[in-house]
Amino acid sequence: MFELTGGLNYIIPIMVAVMISKWVADAFVKDGIYDAHIHLNGYPFLDSKDEYSHSVPASAVMKPQNGDPPLTVLDLSICTIQTLEGLVEGSSHFGFPCVMSMESQVLAGFITRKEIQDALRQIRSTGHHIVPESRVVFLHHMRIANTDSSVNTVNLRGFMDETPFQISDQTSMETVVEMFRKMGLRQLLVTHNARVRGIITKKDMLRHVAEIEHQDPNAIRYH
């Protein structure tokens, strides 16, 4: 550009001005303009350069806590078409932990809202006689004894993630933060003896980080 305009004499003054501007900006603000836009737009971004001192286990950060509504899970032992439609229509969650039964709470997998919607769309496109009471099978080894021969059983094996990322409820938050950073996770399931206890999302993680920095976590809104 300087060669085209014949302004070679201005190269050094411009370089000095840029360097001084950078030093002044770094003296007042730690983050760059892109980091500032991430915070202003409310994106759940976990900076890999920041370091925090965590002294609590995962059970202290997971949802639900005492007084919170119970965790919404999908009971595979009684799952029907009506159950899947109710989850999609009655909740805004990104996904749902799947358990073998409500009594055992043993983790079987994780399914996202989009996967449920895709499964329902596939069911409707088959043209088979499907009613809201039709039972749904997600696991390859699961067998459902259907006493009503007029109600079909729908095979949706392959839609559910049978090996979701999970941690123990006593896992240190330092380990949890590293997992979110290095593996790019959106959520982590928290278990105790293979039974689901809760879930930690990236937004929960960032609110925990805000508490460490003595900020109000409830004042933070993420999109």
Buried (B, 14 or more C-beta within 10 A) or exposed (E): EEEEEEEEEEEEEEEEEEEEEEEEEEEEEEEEEEBEEBEEEEEBEBEEEEEEEBEEBBBEBBBEEEEEEEBBBBBBBEBBBEBBBEBBEEEEBEBBBBBBEEEBBBBBBBBBBEBBEEBBEEBEEEEEEBEEEBBBBBBEEBEEEEEEEEBBEBEBEEBBBBEBBBBBBEBBBBBBBEBBBEEEBEBBBBBEEEEBBBBBBBBBBBBBBBEBEEEEBEEBEEE
